[in-house]
């Protein structure tokens, strides 16, 4: 697995996994300060501990979180869209 070297992308996926609108909201949900996340971005340091916390808390796909590849599987559910066709007679 090739990790995403753009730490901001990894952080964005963490924020998305927590269904947060801001880094501060995600940080609060992870019980860390926003400055912890800000320091990772500033230092371009891969946030291993935050990734593990997110995987444990949310059940997100580690490959998606670290690389952006694959399905997020947030809360263990596939996020792909599927069309279900139902006839009018069935209803």
PDB file of N, CA, C and O in Angstrom, chain B, residues numbered from 101:
ATOM      1  N   UNK B 101       0.855  -1.174   0.000  1.00  0.00           N
ATOM      2  CA  UNK B 101       0.000   0.000   0.000  1.00  0.00           C
ATOM      3  C   UNK B 101       0.896   1.230   0.000  1.00  0.00           C
ATOM      4  O   UNK B 101       1.821   1.339   0.804  1.00  0.00           O
ATOM      5  N   UNK B 102       0.614   2.139  -0.897  1.00  0.00           N
ATOM      6  CA  UNK B 102       1.378   3.373  -0.993  1.00  0.00           C
ATOM      7  C   UNK B 102       0.593   4.490  -0.309  1.00  0.00           C
ATOM      8  O   UNK B 102      -0.498   4.852  -0.750  1.00  0.00           O
ATOM      9  N   UNK B 103       1.151   5.027   0.760  1.00  0.00           N
ATOM     10  CA  UNK B 103       0.478   6.071   1.531  1.00  0.00           C
ATOM     11  C   UNK B 103       0.434   7.379   0.753  1.00  0.00           C
ATOM     12  O   UNK B 103       1.346   7.698  -0.010  1.00  0.00           O
ATOM     13  N   UNK B 104      -0.637   8.125   0.959  1.00  0.00           N
ATOM     14  CA  UNK B 104      -0.793   9.455   0.375  1.00  0.00           C
ATOM     15  C   UNK B 104       0.205  10.372   1.069  1.00  0.00           C
ATOM     16  O   UNK B 104       0.157  10.537   2.288  1.00  0.00           O
ATOM     17  N   UNK B 105       1.104  10.965   0.302  1.00  0.00           N
ATOM     18  CA  UNK B 105       2.117  11.844   0.898  1.00  0.00           C
ATOM     19  C   UNK B 105       1.575  13.239   1.185  1.00  0.00           C
ATOM     20  O   UNK B 105       2.207  14.020   1.897  1.00  0.00           O
ATOM     21  N   UNK B 106       0.420  13.547   0.639  1.00  0.00           N
ATOM     22  CA  UNK B 106      -0.217  14.829   0.919  1.00  0.00           C
ATOM     23  C   UNK B 106      -1.048  14.663   2.193  1.00  0.00           C
ATOM     24  O   UNK B 106      -2.174  14.167   2.156  1.00  0.00           O
ATOM     25  N   UNK B 107      -0.481  15.080   3.294  1.00  0.00           N
ATOM     26  CA  UNK B 107      -1.104  14.884   4.603  1.00  0.00           C
ATOM     27  C   UNK B 107      -2.454  15.585   4.679  1.00  0.00           C
ATOM     28  O   UNK B 107      -3.357  15.105   5.365  1.00  0.00           O
ATOM     29  N   UNK B 108      -2.609  16.701   3.993  1.00  0.00           N
ATOM     30  CA  UNK B 108      -3.899  17.400   4.003  1.00  0.00           C
ATOM     31  C   UNK B 108      -5.008  16.512   3.448  1.00  0.00           C
ATOM     32  O   UNK B 108      -6.139  16.564   3.931  1.00  0.00           O
ATOM     33  N   UNK B 109      -4.699  15.700   2.439  1.00  0.00           N
ATOM     34  CA  UNK B 109      -5.702  14.782   1.895  1.00  0.00           C
ATOM     35  C   UNK B 109      -6.108  13.736   2.930  1.00  0.00           C
ATOM     36  O   UNK B 109      -7.288  13.406   3.052  1.00  0.00           O
ATOM     37  N   UNK B 110      -5.139  13.218   3.670  1.00  0.00           N
ATOM     38  CA  UNK B 110      -5.427  12.224   4.711  1.00  0.00           C
ATOM     39  C   UNK B 110      -6.310  12.860   5.784  1.00  0.00           C
ATOM     40  O   UNK B 110      -7.289  12.258   6.226  1.00  0.00           O
ATOM     41  N   UNK B 111      -5.962  14.071   6.198  1.00  0.00           N
ATOM     42  CA  UNK B 111      -6.752  14.779   7.212  1.00  0.00           C
ATOM     43  C   UNK B 111      -8.170  15.033   6.695  1.00  0.00           C
ATOM     44  O   UNK B 111      -9.134  14.881   7.444  1.00  0.00           O
ATOM     45  N   UNK B 112      -8.306  15.416   5.429  1.00  0.00           N
ATOM     46  CA  UNK B 112      -9.636  15.640   4.851  1.00  0.00           C
ATOM     47  C   UNK B 112     -10.473  14.363   4.913  1.00  0.00           C
ATOM     48  O   UNK B 112     -11.668  14.416   5.201  1.00  0.00           O
ATOM     49  N   UNK B 113      -9.844  13.214   4.642  1.00  0.00           N
ATOM     50  CA  UNK B 113     -10.580  11.949   4.712  1.00  0.00           C
ATOM     51  C   UNK B 113     -10.962  11.613   6.148  1.00  0.00           C
ATOM     52  O   UNK B 113     -12.032  11.052   6.384  1.00  0.00           O
ATOM     53  N   UNK B 114     -10.110  11.944   7.103  1.00  0.00           N
ATOM     54  CA  UNK B 114     -10.452  11.731   8.515  1.00  0.00           C
ATOM     55  C   UNK B 114     -11.666  12.588   8.881  1.00  0.00           C
ATOM     56  O   UNK B 114     -12.607  12.104   9.509  1.00  0.00           O
ATOM     57  N   UNK B 115     -11.638  13.854   8.489  1.00  0.00           N
ATOM     58  CA  UNK B 115     -12.765  14.758   8.768  1.00  0.00           C
ATOM     59  C   UNK B 115     -14.038  14.213   8.123  1.00  0.00           C
ATOM     60  O   UNK B 115     -15.101  14.225   8.744  1.00  0.00           O
ATOM     61  N   UNK B 116     -13.936  13.740   6.891  1.00  0.00           N
ATOM     62  CA  UNK B 116     -15.089  13.182   6.185  1.00  0.00           C
ATOM     63  C   UNK B 116     -15.617  11.935   6.897  1.00  0.00           C
ATOM     64  O   UNK B 116     -16.828  11.755   7.023  1.00  0.00           O
ATOM     65  N   UNK B 117     -14.710  11.081   7.359  1.00  0.00           N
ATOM     66  CA  UNK B 117     -15.118   9.848   8.036  1.00  0.00           C
ATOM     67  C   UNK B 117     -15.909  10.142   9.304  1.00  0.00           C
ATOM     68  O   UNK B 117     -16.849   9.420   9.634  1.00  0.00           O
ATOM     69  N   UNK B 118     -15.532  11.192  10.007  1.00  0.00           N
ATOM     70  CA  UNK B 118     -16.249  11.582  11.225  1.00  0.00           C
ATOM     71  C   UNK B 118     -17.504  12.400  10.913  1.00  0.00           C
ATOM     72  O   UNK B 118     -18.230  12.812  11.817  1.00  0.00           O
ATOM     73  N   UNK B 119     -17.747  12.627   9.628  1.00  0.00           N
ATOM     74  CA  UNK B 119     -18.902  13.414   9.198  1.00  0.00           C
ATOM     75  C   UNK B 119     -18.873  14.803   9.842  1.00  0.00           C
ATOM     76  O   UNK B 119     -19.906  15.365  10.204  1.00  0.00           O
ATOM     77  N   UNK B 120     -17.664  15.331   9.972  1.00  0.00           N
ATOM     78  CA  UNK B 120     -17.470  16.652  10.570  1.00  0.00           C
ATOM     79  C   UNK B 120     -17.342  17.686   9.456  1.00  0.00           C
ATOM     80  O   UNK B 120     -16.997  17.355   8.322  1.00  0.00           O
ATOM     81  N   UNK B 121     -17.619  18.916   9.789  1.00  0.00           N
ATOM     82  CA  UNK B 121     -17.508  19.995   8.813  1.00  0.00           C
ATOM     83  C   UNK B 121     -16.152  20.697   8.906  1.00  0.00           C
ATOM     84  O   UNK B 121     -15.705  21.321   7.943  1.00  0.00           O
ATOM     85  N   UNK B 122     -15.503  20.595  10.060  1.00  0.00           N
ATOM     86  CA  UNK B 122     -14.226  21.274  10.257  1.00  0.00           C
ATOM     87  C   UNK B 122     -13.236  20.337  10.946  1.00  0.00           C
ATOM     88  O   UNK B 122     -13.607  19.310  11.515  1.00  0.00           O
ATOM     89  N   UNK B 123     -11.980  20.725  10.875  1.00  0.00           N
ATOM     90  CA  UNK B 123     -10.942  19.980  11.584  1.00  0.00           C
ATOM     91  C   UNK B 123     -11.203  20.038  13.085  1.00  0.00           C
ATOM     92  O   UNK B 123     -10.995  19.052  13.792  1.00  0.00           O
ATOM     93  N   UNK B 124     -11.656  21.180  13.567  1.00  0.00           N
ATOM     94  CA  UNK B 124     -11.958  21.332  15.003  1.00  0.00           C
ATOM     95  C   UNK B 124     -13.016  20.333  15.444  1.00  0.00           C
ATOM     96  O   UNK B 124     -12.872  19.701  16.491  1.00  0.00           O
ATOM     97  N   UNK B 125     -14.082  20.181  14.656  1.00  0.00           N
ATOM     98  CA  UNK B 125     -15.129  19.216  15.007  1.00  0.00           C
ATOM     99  C   UNK B 125     -14.573  17.796  15.038  1.00  0.00           C
ATOM    100  O   UNK B 125     -14.863  17.034  15.960  1.00  0.00           O
ATOM    101  N   UNK B 126     -13.779  17.442  14.040  1.00  0.00           N
ATOM    102  CA  UNK B 126     -13.186  16.101  14.003  1.00  0.00           C
ATOM    103  C   UNK B 126     -12.250  15.904  15.189  1.00  0.00           C
ATOM    104  O   UNK B 126     -12.244  14.841  15.809  1.00  0.00           O
ATOM    105  N   UNK B 127     -11.464  16.922  15.503  1.00  0.00           N
ATOM    106  CA  UNK B 127     -10.551  16.835  16.643  1.00  0.00           C
ATOM    107  C   UNK B 127     -11.316  16.601  17.938  1.00  0.00           C
ATOM    108  O   UNK B 127     -10.916  15.773  18.757  1.00  0.00           O
ATOM    109  N   UNK B 128     -12.408  17.324  18.125  1.00  0.00           N
ATOM    110  CA  UNK B 128     -13.233  17.141  19.328  1.00  0.00           C
ATOM    111  C   UNK B 128     -13.759  15.715  19.414  1.00  0.00           C
ATOM    112  O   UNK B 128     -13.767  15.121  20.493  1.00  0.00           O
ATOM    113  N   UNK B 129     -14.195  15.165  18.291  1.00  0.00           N
ATOM    114  CA  UNK B 129     -14.713  13.795  18.275  1.00  0.00           C
ATOM    115  C   UNK B 129     -13.620  12.761  18.554  1.00  0.00           C
ATOM    116  O   UNK B 129     -13.897  11.665  19.041  1.00  0.00           O
ATOM    117  N   UNK B 130     -12.372  13.126  18.238  1.00  0.00           N
ATOM    118  CA  UNK B 130     -11.240  12.226  18.467  1.00  0.00           C
ATOM    119  C   UNK B 130     -10.582  12.470  19.825  1.00  0.00           C
ATOM    120  O   UNK B 130      -9.619  11.792  20.184  1.00  0.00           O
ATOM    121  N   UNK B 131     -11.100  13.434  20.571  1.00  0.00           N
ATOM    122  CA  UNK B 131     -10.540  13.799  21.879  1.00  0.00           C
ATOM    123  C   UNK B 131      -9.098  14.286  21.791  1.00  0.00           C
ATOM    124  O   UNK B 131      -8.265  13.959  22.636  1.00  0.00           O
ATOM    125  N   UNK B 132      -8.820  15.072  20.754  1.00  0.00           N
ATOM    126  CA  UNK B 132      -7.526  15.746  20.628  1.00  0.00           C
ATOM    127  C   UNK B 132      -7.821  17.214  20.333  1.00  0.00           C
ATOM    128  O   UNK B 132      -8.950  17.575  19.999  1.00  0.00           O
ATOM    129  N   UNK B 133      -6.808  18.046  20.459  1.00  0.00           N
ATOM    130  CA  UNK B 133      -7.003  19.456  20.134  1.00  0.00           C
ATOM    131  C   UNK B 133      -6.795  19.665  18.635  1.00  0.00           C
ATOM    132  O   UNK B 133      -6.101  18.887  17.980  1.00  0.00           O
ATOM    133  N   UNK B 134      -7.392  20.702  18.111  1.00  0.00           N
ATOM    134  CA  UNK B 134      -7.220  21.020  16.694  1.00  0.00           C
ATOM    135  C   UNK B 134      -5.757  21.312  16.382  1.00  0.00           C
ATOM    136  O   UNK B 134      -5.306  21.094  15.258  1.00  0.00           O
ATOM    137  N   UNK B 135      -5.010  21.805  17.375  1.00  0.00           N
ATOM    138  CA  UNK B 135      -3.594  22.106  17.146  1.00  0.00           C
ATOM    139  C   UNK B 135      -2.778  20.837  16.903  1.00  0.00           C
ATOM    140  O   UNK B 135      -1.760  20.885  16.212  1.00  0.00           O
ATOM    141  N   UNK B 136      -3.209  19.706  17.459  1.00  0.00           N
ATOM    142  CA  UNK B 136      -2.525  18.432  17.194  1.00  0.00           C
ATOM    143  C   UNK B 136      -2.605  18.129  15.698  1.00  0.00           C
ATOM    144  O   UNK B 136      -1.612  17.756  15.073  1.00  0.00           O
ATOM    145  N   UNK B 137      -3.797  18.294  15.140  1.00  0.00           N
ATOM    146  CA  UNK B 137      -3.978  18.035  13.713  1.00  0.00           C
ATOM    147  C   UNK B 137      -3.253  19.099  12.891  1.00  0.00           C
ATOM    148  O   UNK B 137      -2.618  18.786  11.883  1.00  0.00           O
ATOM    149  N   UNK B 138      -3.348  20.347  13.321  1.00  0.00           N
ATOM    150  CA  UNK B 138      -2.658  21.431  12.630  1.00  0.00           C
ATOM    151  C   UNK B 138      -1.154  21.223  12.578  1.00  0.00           C
ATOM    152  O   UNK B 138      -0.519  21.520  11.566  1.00  0.00           O
ATOM    153  N   UNK B 139      -0.582  20.716  13.662  1.00  0.00           N
ATOM    154  CA  UNK B 139       0.859  20.445  13.693  1.00  0.00           C
ATOM    155  C   UNK B 139       1.245  19.365  12.693  1.00  0.00           C
ATOM    156  O   UNK B 139       2.299  19.453  12.063  1.00  0.00           O
ATOM    157  N   UNK B 140       0.402  18.344  12.542  1.00  0.00           N
ATOM    158  CA  UNK B 140       0.683  17.276  11.568  1.00  0.00           C
ATOM    159  C   UNK B 140       0.705  17.843  10.156  1.00  0.00           C
ATOM    160  O   UNK B 140       1.556  17.488   9.340  1.00  0.00           O
ATOM    161  N   UNK B 141      -0.243  18.730   9.883  1.00  0.00           N
ATOM    162  CA  UNK B 141      -0.299  19.344   8.554  1.00  0.00           C
ATOM    163  C   UNK B 141       0.926  20.226   8.340  1.00  0.00           C
ATOM    164  O   UNK B 141       1.580  20.150   7.300  1.00  0.00           O
ATOM    165  N   UNK B 142       1.230  21.060   9.326  1.00  0.00           N
ATOM    166  CA  UNK B 142       2.364  21.988   9.222  1.00  0.00           C
ATOM    167  C   UNK B 142       3.688  21.244   9.032  1.00  0.00           C
ATOM    168  O   UNK B 142       4.532  21.665   8.241  1.00  0.00           O
ATOM    169  N   UNK B 143       3.866  20.150   9.751  1.00  0.00           N
ATOM    170  CA  UNK B 143       5.113  19.373   9.679  1.00  0.00           C
ATOM    171  C   UNK B 143       5.095  18.335   8.564  1.00  0.00           C
ATOM    172  O   UNK B 143       6.094  17.658   8.320  1.00  0.00           O
ATOM    173  N   UNK B 144       3.946  18.211   7.885  1.00  0.00           N
ATOM    174  CA  UNK B 144       3.760  17.196   6.849  1.00  0.00           C
ATOM    175  C   UNK B 144       4.114  15.808   7.390  1.00  0.00           C
ATOM    176  O   UNK B 144       4.808  15.019   6.749  1.00  0.00           O
ATOM    177  N   UNK B 145       3.606  15.548   8.597  1.00  0.00           N
ATOM    178  CA  UNK B 145       3.880  14.302   9.312  1.00  0.00           C
ATOM    179  C   UNK B 145       2.655  13.397   9.244  1.00  0.00           C
ATOM    180  O   UNK B 145       1.562  13.795   9.647  1.00  0.00           O
ATOM    181  N   UNK B 146       2.837  12.177   8.733  1.00  0.00           N
ATOM    182  CA  UNK B 146       1.702  11.266   8.583  1.00  0.00           C
ATOM    183  C   UNK B 146       1.083  10.995   9.953  1.00  0.00           C
ATOM    184  O   UNK B 146       1.792  10.601  10.879  1.00  0.00           O
ATOM    185  N   UNK B 147      -0.235  11.200  10.097  1.00  0.00           N
ATOM    186  CA  UNK B 147      -0.906  11.088  11.400  1.00  0.00           C
ATOM    187  C   UNK B 147      -1.306   9.652  11.752  1.00  0.00           C
ATOM    188  O   UNK B 147      -2.494   9.334  11.813  1.00  0.00           O
ATOM    189  N   UNK B 148      -0.314   8.788  11.982  1.00  0.00           N
ATOM    190  CA  UNK B 148      -0.588   7.368  12.255  1.00  0.00           C
ATOM    191  C   UNK B 148      -1.579   7.169  13.400  1.00  0.00           C
ATOM    192  O   UNK B 148      -2.514   6.375  13.293  1.00  0.00           O
ATOM    193  N   UNK B 149      -1.365   7.896  14.494  1.00  0.00           N
ATOM    194  CA  UNK B 149      -2.246   7.718  15.651  1.00  0.00           C
ATOM    195  C   UNK B 149      -3.673   8.159  15.356  1.00  0.00           C
ATOM    196  O   UNK B 149      -4.624   7.530  15.818  1.00  0.00           O
ATOM    197  N   UNK B 150      -3.827   9.227  14.595  1.00  0.00           N
ATOM    198  CA  UNK B 150      -5.162   9.703  14.245  1.00  0.00           C
ATOM    199  C   UNK B 150      -5.850   8.738  13.283  1.00  0.00           C
ATOM    200  O   UNK B 150      -7.058   8.515  13.371  1.00  0.00           O
ATOM    201  N   UNK B 151      -5.079   8.174  12.373  1.00  0.00           N
ATOM    202  CA  UNK B 151      -5.617   7.179  11.440  1.00  0.00           C
ATOM    203  C   UNK B 151      -6.116   5.963  12.212  1.00  0.00           C
ATOM    204  O   UNK B 151      -7.218   5.477  11.958  1.00  0.00           O
ATOM    205  N   UNK B 152      -5.315   5.471  13.148  1.00  0.00           N
ATOM    206  CA  UNK B 152      -5.735   4.309  13.943  1.00  0.00           C
ATOM    207  C   UNK B 152      -6.972   4.615  14.776  1.00  0.00           C
ATOM    208  O   UNK B 152      -7.875   3.783  14.879  1.00  0.00           O
ATOM    209  N   UNK B 153      -7.019   5.792  15.366  1.00  0.00           N
ATOM    210  CA  UNK B 153      -8.196   6.189  16.145  1.00  0.00           C
ATOM    211  C   UNK B 153      -9.433   6.202  15.259  1.00  0.00           C
ATOM    212  O   UNK B 153     -10.492   5.721  15.662  1.00  0.00           O
ATOM    213  N   UNK B 154      -9.306   6.746  14.068  1.00  0.00           N
ATOM    214  CA  UNK B 154     -10.430   6.820  13.139  1.00  0.00           C
ATOM    215  C   UNK B 154     -10.884   5.423  12.719  1.00  0.00           C
ATOM    216  O   UNK B 154     -12.084   5.159  12.644  1.00  0.00           O
ATOM    217  N   UNK B 155      -9.946   4.540  12.450  1.00  0.00           N
ATOM    218  CA  UNK B 155     -10.283   3.169  12.057  1.00  0.00           C
ATOM    219  C   UNK B 155     -11.041   2.475  13.181  1.00  0.00           C
ATOM    220  O   UNK B 155     -12.040   1.798  12.934  1.00  0.00           O
ATOM    221  N   UNK B 156     -10.573   2.640  14.406  1.00  0.00           N
ATOM    222  CA  UNK B 156     -11.219   2.001  15.560  1.00  0.00           C
ATOM    223  C   UNK B 156     -12.581   2.625  15.843  1.00  0.00           C
ATOM    224  O   UNK B 156     -13.557   1.908  16.065  1.00  0.00           O
ATOM    225  N   UNK B 157     -12.654   3.957  15.837  1.00  0.00           N
ATOM    226  CA  UNK B 157     -13.904   4.654  16.167  1.00  0.00           C
ATOM    227  C   UNK B 157     -14.988   4.478  15.107  1.00  0.00           C
ATOM    228  O   UNK B 157     -16.146   4.226  15.439  1.00  0.00           O
ATOM    229  N   UNK B 158     -14.623   4.608  13.855  1.00  0.00           N
ATOM    230  CA  UNK B 158     -15.595   4.691  12.771  1.00  0.00           C
ATOM    231  C   UNK B 158     -15.730   3.379  12.003  1.00  0.00           C
ATOM    232  O   UNK B 158     -16.792   3.088  11.452  1.00  0.00           O
ATOM    233  N   UNK B 159     -14.665   2.592  11.965  1.00  0.00           N
ATOM    234  CA  UNK B 159     -14.690   1.369  11.172  1.00  0.00           C
ATOM    235  C   UNK B 159     -14.429   1.644   9.696  1.00  0.00           C
ATOM    236  O   UNK B 159     -14.853   0.889   8.822  1.00  0.00           O
ATOM    237  N   UNK B 160     -13.728   2.732   9.442  1.00  0.00           N
ATOM    238  CA  UNK B 160     -13.439   3.147   8.071  1.00  0.00           C
ATOM    239  C   UNK B 160     -12.375   2.228   7.458  1.00  0.00           C
ATOM    240  O   UNK B 160     -11.545   1.661   8.168  1.00  0.00           O
ATOM    241  N   UNK B 161     -12.415   2.095   6.153  1.00  0.00           N
ATOM    242  CA  UNK B 161     -11.460   1.282   5.406  1.00  0.00           C
ATOM    243  C   UNK B 161     -10.064   1.909   5.524  1.00  0.00           C
ATOM    244  O   UNK B 161      -9.871   3.044   5.088  1.00  0.00           O
ATOM    245  N   UNK B 162      -9.093   1.201   6.102  1.00  0.00           N
ATOM    246  CA  UNK B 162      -7.741   1.760   6.268  1.00  0.00           C
ATOM    247  C   UNK B 162      -7.082   2.135   4.945  1.00  0.00           C
ATOM    248  O   UNK B 162      -6.369   3.135   4.867  1.00  0.00           O
ATOM    249  N   UNK B 163      -7.317   1.339   3.910  1.00  0.00           N
ATOM    250  CA  UNK B 163      -6.717   1.641   2.608  1.00  0.00           C
ATOM    251  C   UNK B 163      -7.233   2.978   2.083  1.00  0.00           C
ATOM    252  O   UNK B 163      -6.453   3.803   1.606  1.00  0.00           O
ATOM    253  N   UNK B 164      -8.543   3.191   2.169  1.00  0.00           N
ATOM    254  CA  UNK B 164      -9.117   4.458   1.704  1.00  0.00           C
ATOM    255  C   UNK B 164      -8.576   5.620   2.528  1.00  0.00           C
ATOM    256  O   UNK B 164      -8.225   6.667   1.983  1.00  0.00           O
ATOM    257  N   UNK B 165      -8.511   5.431   3.833  1.00  0.00           N
ATOM    258  CA  UNK B 165      -8.068   6.502   4.717  1.00  0.00           C
ATOM    259  C   UNK B 165      -6.623   6.906   4.423  1.00  0.00           C
ATOM    260  O   UNK B 165      -6.299   8.094   4.416  1.00  0.00           O
ATOM    261  N   UNK B 166      -5.766   5.933   4.184  1.00  0.00           N
ATOM    262  CA  UNK B 166      -4.335   6.204   3.986  1.00  0.00           C
ATOM    263  C   UNK B 166      -3.962   6.572   2.555  1.00  0.00           C
ATOM    264  O   UNK B 166      -2.996   7.301   2.329  1.00  0.00           O
ATOM    265  N   UNK B 167      -4.737   6.062   1.576  1.00  0.00           N
ATOM    266  CA  UNK B 167      -4.355   6.262   0.178  1.00  0.00           C
ATOM    267  C   UNK B 167      -5.395   6.991  -0.658  1.00  0.00           C
ATOM    268  O   UNK B 167      -5.066   7.566  -1.696  1.00  0.00           O
ATOM    269  N   UNK B 168      -6.644   6.972  -0.213  1.00  0.00           N
ATOM    270  CA  UNK B 168      -7.721   7.543  -1.013  1.00  0.00           C
ATOM    271  C   UNK B 168      -8.277   6.556  -2.023  1.00  0.00           C
ATOM    272  O   UNK B 168      -9.188   6.896  -2.779  1.00  0.00           O
ATOM    273  N   UNK B 169      -7.746   5.338  -2.051  1.00  0.00           N
ATOM    274  CA  UNK B 169      -8.194   4.316  -2.995  1.00  0.00           C
ATOM    275  C   UNK B 169      -9.191   3.383  -2.327  1.00  0.00           C
ATOM    276  O   UNK B 169      -9.087   3.102  -1.133  1.00  0.00           O
ATOM    277  N   UNK B 170     -10.154   2.907  -3.100  1.00  0.00           N
ATOM    278  CA  UNK B 170     -11.148   1.983  -2.568  1.00  0.00           C
ATOM    279  C   UNK B 170     -12.341   2.721  -1.994  1.00  0.00           C
ATOM    280  O   UNK B 170     -12.483   3.933  -2.153  1.00  0.00           O
ATOM    281  N   UNK B 171     -13.187   1.970  -1.329  1.00  0.00           N
ATOM    282  CA  UNK B 171     -14.409   2.513  -0.729  1.00  0.00           C
ATOM    283  C   UNK B 171     -14.152   2.907   0.723  1.00  0.00           C
ATOM    284  O   UNK B 171     -13.393   2.231   1.417  1.00  0.00           O
ATOM    285  N   UNK B 172     -14.773   3.991   1.194  1.00  0.00           N
ATOM    286  CA  UNK B 172     -14.586   4.400   2.591  1.00  0.00           C
ATOM    287  C   UNK B 172     -15.115   3.377   3.590  1.00  0.00           C
ATOM    288  O   UNK B 172     -14.513   3.172   4.645  1.00  0.00           O
ATOM    289  N   UNK B 173     -16.238   2.733   3.266  1.00  0.00           N
ATOM    290  CA  UNK B 173     -16.872   1.777   4.189  1.00  0.00           C
ATOM    291  C   UNK B 173     -17.090   2.374   5.568  1.00  0.00           C
ATOM    292  O   UNK B 173     -16.864   1.715   6.582  1.00  0.00           O
ATOM    293  N   UNK B 174     -17.525   3.607   5.599  1.00  0.00           N
ATOM    294  CA  UNK B 174     -17.770   4.271   6.869  1.00  0.00           C
ATOM    295  C   UNK B 174     -18.874   3.535   7.610  1.00  0.00           C
ATOM    296  O   UNK B 174     -19.919   3.222   7.040  1.00  0.00           O
ATOM    297  N   UNK B 175     -18.631   3.264   8.881  1.00  0.00           N
ATOM    298  CA  UNK B 175     -19.546   2.488   9.724  1.00  0.00           C
ATOM    299  C   UNK B 175     -19.790   1.095   9.163  1.00  0.00           C
ATOM    300  O   UNK B 175     -20.848   0.506   9.382  1.00  0.00           O
ATOM    301  N   UNK B 176     -18.796   0.567   8.434  1.00  0.00           N
ATOM    302  CA  UNK B 176     -18.901  -0.784   7.908  1.00  0.00           C
ATOM    303  C   UNK B 176     -19.830  -0.914   6.716  1.00  0.00           C
ATOM    304  O   UNK B 176     -20.088  -2.026   6.256  1.00  0.00           O
ATOM    305  N   UNK B 177     -20.336   0.197   6.207  1.00  0.00           N
ATOM    306  CA  UNK B 177     -21.257   0.154   5.077  1.00  0.00           C
ATOM    307  C   UNK B 177     -20.562   0.638   3.821  1.00  0.00           C
ATOM    308  O   UNK B 177     -19.816   1.616   3.854  1.00  0.00           O
ATOM    309  N   UNK B 178     -20.802  -0.034   2.731  1.00  0.00           N
ATOM    310  CA  UNK B 178     -20.266   0.437   1.459  1.00  0.00           C
ATOM    311  C   UNK B 178     -21.012   1.702   1.074  1.00  0.00           C
ATOM    312  O   UNK B 178     -22.223   1.800   1.271  1.00  0.00           O
ATOM    313  N   UNK B 179     -20.304   2.652   0.535  1.00  0.00           N
ATOM    314  CA  UNK B 179     -20.934   3.923   0.187  1.00  0.00           C
ATOM    315  C   UNK B 179     -21.283   4.006  -1.288  1.00  0.00           C
ATOM    316  O   UNK B 179     -21.731   5.050  -1.763  1.00  0.00           O
ATOM    317  N   UNK B 180     -21.084   2.924  -2.010  1.00  0.00           N
ATOM    318  CA  UNK B 180     -21.407   2.967  -3.433  1.00  0.00           C
ATOM    319  C   UNK B 180     -22.915   3.091  -3.618  1.00  0.00           C
ATOM    320  O   UNK B 180     -23.701   2.592  -2.813  1.00  0.00           O
ATOM    321  N   UNK B 181     -23.290   3.755  -4.676  1.00  0.00           N
ATOM    322  CA  UNK B 181     -24.708   3.967  -4.938  1.00  0.00           C
ATOM    323  C   UNK B 181     -25.222   2.826  -5.800  1.00  0.00           C
ATOM    324  O   UNK B 181     -24.584   2.446  -6.782  1.00  0.00           O
ATOM    325  N   UNK B 182     -26.355   2.290  -5.440  1.00  0.00           N
ATOM    326  CA  UNK B 182     -26.968   1.226  -6.218  1.00  0.00           C
ATOM    327  C   UNK B 182     -28.400   1.613  -6.529  1.00  0.00           C
ATOM    328  O   UNK B 182     -29.090   2.221  -5.710  1.00  0.00           O
ATOM    329  N   UNK B 183     -28.829   1.255  -7.709  1.00  0.00           N
ATOM    330  CA  UNK B 183     -30.186   1.526  -8.138  1.00  0.00           C
ATOM    331  C   UNK B 183     -31.027   0.289  -7.882  1.00  0.00           C
ATOM    332  O   UNK B 183     -30.656  -0.815  -8.280  1.00  0.00           O
ATOM    333  N   UNK B 184     -32.144   0.469  -7.228  1.00  0.00           N
ATOM    334  CA  UNK B 184     -33.065  -0.630  -6.981  1.00  0.00           C
ATOM    335  C   UNK B 184     -34.311  -0.365  -7.812  1.00  0.00           C
ATOM    336  O   UNK B 184     -34.982   0.655  -7.654  1.00  0.00           O
ATOM    337  N   UNK B 185     -34.602  -1.301  -8.695  1.00  0.00           N
ATOM    338  CA  UNK B 185     -35.781  -1.153  -9.534  1.00  0.00           C
ATOM    339  C   UNK B 185     -36.919  -1.971  -8.944  1.00  0.00           C
ATOM    340  O   UNK B 185     -36.769  -3.162  -8.672  1.00  0.00           O
ATOM    341  N   UNK B 186     -38.048  -1.322  -8.750  1.00  0.00           N
ATOM    342  CA  UNK B 186     -39.231  -1.981  -8.214  1.00  0.00           C
ATOM    343  C   UNK B 186     -40.389  -1.657  -9.145  1.00  0.00           C
ATOM    344  O   UNK B 186     -40.613  -0.502  -9.506  1.00  0.00           O
ATOM    345  N   UNK B 187     -41.109  -2.680  -9.520  1.00  0.00           N
ATOM    346  CA  UNK B 187     -42.246  -2.437 -10.410  1.00  0.00           C
ATOM    347  C   UNK B 187     -43.397  -1.820  -9.622  1.00  0.00           C
ATOM    348  O   UNK B 187     -43.486  -1.976  -8.404  1.00  0.00           O
ATOM    349  N   UNK B 188     -44.262  -1.129 -10.326  1.00  0.00           N
ATOM    350  CA  UNK B 188     -45.420  -0.504  -9.694  1.00  0.00           C
ATOM    351  C   UNK B 188     -46.353  -1.555  -9.108  1.00  0.00           C
ATOM    352  O   UNK B 188     -47.033  -1.295  -8.116  1.00  0.00           O
ATOM    353  N   UNK B 189     -46.391  -2.738  -9.710  1.00  0.00           N
ATOM    354  CA  UNK B 189     -47.255  -3.815  -9.220  1.00  0.00           C
ATOM    355  C   UNK B 189     -46.808  -4.311  -7.850  1.00  0.00           C
ATOM    356  O   UNK B 189     -47.633  -4.708  -7.027  1.00  0.00           O
ATOM    357  N   UNK B 190     -45.509  -4.286  -7.610  1.00  0.00           N
ATOM    358  CA  UNK B 190     -44.971  -4.748  -6.336  1.00  0.00           C
ATOM    359  C   UNK B 190     -45.402  -3.828  -5.206  1.00  0.00           C
ATOM    360  O   UNK B 190     -45.625  -4.274  -4.081  1.00  0.00           O
ATOM    361  N   UNK B 191     -45.515  -2.554  -5.511  1.00  0.00           N
ATOM    362  CA  UNK B 191     -45.895  -1.585  -4.494  1.00  0.00           C
ATOM    363  C   UNK B 191     -47.371  -1.691  -4.244  1.00  0.00           C
ATOM    364  O   UNK B 191     -47.911  -0.959  -3.415  1.00  0.00           O
TER     365      UNK B 191
END
